[in-house]
Amino acid sequence: MWNDPIVEELHKHRQKMAAQFNYDVHAACQYYRDRQKFSGLPVVSKKPKLIKDLKPIIQK
């Protein structure tokens, strides 16, 4: 199997960040929300785009 060094680096970084927050997703999200709030940078939120004339998918 071929290993991509960039993907391996991302996995290593993800593991390190997860361990920093004791594998608690909620704690990690709160940390980043707090960083965002105190960064002083504007936060952009956009409403989801609605698709007009969307037909339902019928599953058999």
Secondary structure as GFF3:
##gff-version 3
##sequence-region A 1 60
A	DSSP	alpha_helix	5	20	.	.	.	ID=ss1
A	DSSP	alpha_helix	25	38	.	.	.	ID=ss2
###
